[in-house]
Amino acid sequence: MPLMINILFTTIAILVSVAFYTILERKLLGYIQIRKGPNKTSVIGLLQPFSDAIKLFNKSINMTIISNPKLALISPLLALLLAMMMLMAMPT
């Protein structure tokens, strides 16, 4: 049980750190282009990654007639799972 909690905590920490890395990247690009960064969502833009994630997940999935709806809905989850498994397999 403690191993599962450790893996869950590590996964959540990695996802949150990637979210805040993206906000850092956006702010740096904003400074380079002499414009304001994404600080309009909340205090100094701390909720911007979460706002981007909500917007991404709320976009509708366009399905064609011949597509498999179950596979189309589960494939992003499988891609995320594969990326997380590769990060956990990397030596520290």
C-alpha positions in Angstrom: 0.0 0.0 0.0 2.7 2.6 0.8 4.3 1.9 -2.6 1.1 2.7 -4.4 0.8 6.0 -2.4 4.4 6.8 -3.3 3.8 6.1 -7.0 0.6 8.2 -6.9 2.3 11.1 -5.1 5.2 11.0 -7.6 2.9 11.0 -10.6 0.9 13.9 -9.3 4.1 15.8 -8.5 5.4 15.2 -12.0 2.2 16.4 -13.6 2.0 19.6 -11.5 5.7 20.3 -12.1 5.2 20.0 -15.9 2.2 22.4 -15.6 4.3 25.0 -13.8 7.2 24.5 -16.2 4.8 25.4 -19.0 3.8 28.6 -17.2 7.5 29.5 -16.8 8.1 28.9 -20.5 5.1 31.1 -21.4 6.2 33.9 -19.1 9.8 33.8 -20.6 8.4 33.9 -24.1 6.2 36.8 -23.1 9.3 38.7 -21.8 11.2 37.9 -25.0 8.4 39.2 -27.1 7.9 42.3 -24.9 4.4 41.4 -23.9 2.7 40.4 -20.7 2.7 36.7 -19.8 -0.3 34.6 -18.8 -0.9 36.5 -15.5 -4.6 37.5 -16.1 -6.1 34.2 -14.9 -5.3 34.6 -11.2 -2.6 35.9 -9.0 0.6 36.0 -11.1 -0.8 33.3 -13.3 -0.7 30.4 -10.9 -3.9 28.9 -12.1 -3.1 29.3 -15.8 -1.9 25.6 -16.3 -5.1 24.3 -14.7 -7.2 26.7 -16.8 -5.4 25.3 -19.9 -6.0 21.7 -18.8 -9.7 22.4 -18.2 -10.0 24.0 -21.6 -8.2 21.1 -23.2 -10.4 18.5 -21.6 -13.6 20.4 -22.4 -13.0 20.4 -26.1 -15.3 18.1 -27.9 -13.9 15.0 -29.6 -14.9 14.7 -33.2 -15.7 11.2 -34.1 -16.1 9.9 -37.6 -18.7 7.3 -38.6 -16.1 4.5 -38.9 -14.1 5.3 -35.7 -14.2 3.2 -32.6 -15.6 5.5 -29.9 -14.2 3.5 -27.0 -10.7 3.5 -28.5 -10.9 7.2 -29.4 -11.8 8.1 -25.8 -9.2 5.8 -24.1 -6.3 6.6 -26.4 -5.3 9.9 -24.6 -5.3 8.1 -21.3 -3.1 5.4 -22.7 -0.7 8.0 -24.1 -0.5 9.6 -20.6 0.0 6.3 -18.9 2.8 5.4 -21.3 4.6 8.7 -20.7 4.3 8.3 -16.9 5.6 4.7 -17.0 8.6 5.9 -19.1 9.3 8.7 -16.5 9.1 6.2 -13.7 11.5 3.8 -15.4 14.2 6.4 -15.8 17.1 6.1 -13.4 17.5 9.0 -10.9 
